[in-house]
Amino acid sequence: MSVLKAGKGCVAFGDCNTEGFRTLDGPVWAQLVAGAMDMGLDNCGHTMSTTRELLEYANEFPPSAYAFVFIQYGLVDSWLTFRGAPYVLYYPDNPRRKLARKLVKKLKKWARHLQLQKKLGAVEVVPLDEYISNIRAVLRSAPGSQFVLVATAPNRDIARNPGILQYNEALSALACEEQNAIYADAWDELWSNVEVCLMDDGTHLTTRGHRIIADRVLNLLRIGVSC
C-alpha cells in the first residue's frame, strides 16, 4: 500500500515504547512514521499497557476513523507472573484502579518472596491466544484501514526474549492471515546494535532504536509488503 494514500491520519496503540520513555530525547517511532507521511497522529501509547488496554483505546479511538493504524504490544503481555495473579487495567484509569494496582504490586512483591511462580506455576500476563484474539478483533473492526503490526523489541534481560519472540511470531502469523495488516520486525538490527538502541534499563528504546523501527515501517509501507 502506498504511503501517499489519502486518508484520515494515523493512530498508534502500544506500550511504553510507543508512548516514549520520559528521558527520550526525540520523537517516538510512530511520530517519525506519521511525519514522513505528512499525516497527523493520535498516539495512544501507554506505559505498562497490554492488548487488554488496546480494546479500551480502540473503543475511544476507532481504527476505522484512520487510514493507518499502528499496533505494538507484547512486552507486558508476554511477561510471566504467577498463576491466578490479578490484573488491573491501566486505561481508562480512575482512583479505584490506581489503588488496586498499588495493592496488586504489593501482592506480587509478596508473591516473589514466597516464590509463588514456582509453587503455582508461571503464566503470561495476557495469554498468547488472548493476545492474538484481542488484536484480531481490532483488525477486523476496520477492514478499510491499513494496519501495521510492530514487533516488540528485544530486551537486555535475555530471559524475557524467548517469550517476546513467541509473541512476535504469533503476531507475524496474524498479519499473514489478515488482508489489511503487515508485520514490521526490526529485531535483528536492534539486537545487533543493542548498546545504542536500548536505554540502560534494558527495555526502553533510544532515539536510535525508534529511528530503526520507523525506517522499517516506512520501507514496508512503500513496497506494499504482504504475505
N, C-alpha and C positions, 0 to 999 in steps of 0.2 A: 504494500500500500504506500502511495506517495505521501511524503511529509507535507506536500503542498495542498493536501486535501482541505477544502474549505469546511469549516466546522465551528463548533461552539466552544472551543478551547479544550483544556486538559484538566484532569483531576488525578491526583496521586493518593493512593491509600497504602499505608505501610507503618512500620515501626520507627525506632529511633534513627535508623539510617535513611529514612525518608523525611522525617521531621528535621533531622540535623542536630548533632550534639551541641551543647551550649558553647563550647570552646572552638567550634568550627569557624574558620576564617574564610568565608566564601559561601557561594550558593551550593545547595544540595543537587544531586544528580537530576532530580525531576525538574528543578528550576532551569538547569542547563539545557535540558532537552526542550522544554517549552520555549525557552528563549531562542534557541536555534531555529525553532519552527515559527517564531514570531507569533506565539499564541499565549493567551492567558493561562494561568494555573491556579487551581484551588488545591492547596496542599493539606491533605487530611492525615499526614503522618503524625503518629502519637507514640511517644516512648512507652515501652513495655506492652504494647498492644499486640493482639493476635487477630486471627481471622474471625473471632467472635465479635471483636470491635468492628471489623470490616463490615459485617452485616448491619450494624447500627449506623455506621457512617454512610453506607450505601442507601439507607432509607432517607437520610437527610440530604445527601448529595447524590441523587440518582444518576448512575452511569449513563443512562440513555440521554441525559442532557449534555453530554460531552462527546466530542469527536474522538479523543484519545483518553484512555483510562490506563493508568499505571498501577500495578499491584505488586507489593513487595512485602511479604510476610514469611515467617518461618523461624526466625531467630528465637522468639519466645515460644511459638507453637511447639517446636521440637525439644524444648528444654525439659529435662527429666525432673520429676517430682515424685513424691510418694503416692501410692495408690489411694484414692479417696480424698486427696487434697482439695480443699475448697478453692474456687476461683471467683474473683470479684471483678466485674468489668471496669475498665478504665474510662470508658466512654459509652453513653453520656455519664458524666460524673455528678455527684451530689455529696453532701456532708456525710450521709449514712454510709455510702460506699467508701469514702475516704477513711472513715473509722473502721469499717470492716476490713479494708486492706491492711491497715496497721495491725489489726488483730491476727489476720492471716499471716502477715510477715513474722509476728512473734511465734505463731504456731509452727511455721516452717523452720524457724531457728531452733525451737524446741525439738522438732522432728529430726533435724540434722544431728542434734546432740544425742538423741536416742537411736540414731541410725534406722529410722523407720523405712527408708528406701530398701534397705536390706531385709527388714522384717516383713514389710507389707508388699514389697515389690515396687519397682520403678516404672512409671508411665510418663508419657509426654503430657505437657500442659494441655495441648489440644491434639488428640489422637490423629494419626495420619488420614484416616478415612474421613473424619470430620473436617479436617483442614481442607482437603480436596473438595468435599461437598459444599463447604462454605464458599469457596472461590468459584466453583462451577455455578452455583446459584446466582452469583453476581454477574458472571459472564452471560448467562442465559437471560438475565433481566434486560440486557441491552444488546440485542443482536446486530444493531446498526452501528455500534461503536467499535473502534479498534482497540483491543486490549493488548498491553504488553505485560507479561508476567516476568518479573525480575527475580533472578535467583538471589538467595541470601548469600552474603559474603562469607568467606571463611573466618574462623576465629583463631586467635593466638592460643586459646585454651584448646589444644588439639583434641582433647577428649570429647569436645562438643561437635567436632567436624563430621564424624560418621552420621550422626543424627541429622545434621544440617544437609548433608549430601543426599540422604534418603528423601528428605522433603523436597529438595531441589529436583531430584529425578522424577518424583511424582508430579511436580509442577510442570516439568518438561513434557511428560506424557499427556497431561491435561491440555496443554497448548496444542499438541498434535491432534487431539480429539475435537477441538472446537475451532470452527472456521474463522471466528473473529478474534483469535488470540495468537500471539507469537511469544516465544520464550527467549529472554536475554540473559546470558550467563557469562560473567566476566571472572569466574573463579580462578582460572589458571593464571591470568595476568595479575590479579590481585594477590594471589598467594606467592607468585614468583617475585613480587615487589612488596612483600608484607611489611617490611620495616618502614616504608614510606606511605603505604596505603591504609594502614590501621594505626589508630592512636595507641598510646602506651597502655591503655586499659585493655587492649586486645580485641575490642568489639566494634568501636565506632570508627567510621571511615574518615580519613583525612580529605583535604581538598583534592589530592591526587587520586584517592580512591573514588571519590564522587565523579571526577572527570573521566576516569576509566569506564565506569558504569554508563555514564551519559553517552560517551562515544560509542559504546557497544549498542545501546538502544538506538541511537541515531543511525548507525550503519545498517542495522537490521530493518529499520523503517524505510530507509532509502532503497534497499534492494527488494523489499516486499517479501521477506522470507516466510515460508510456510512449510509445514511438514508434507 
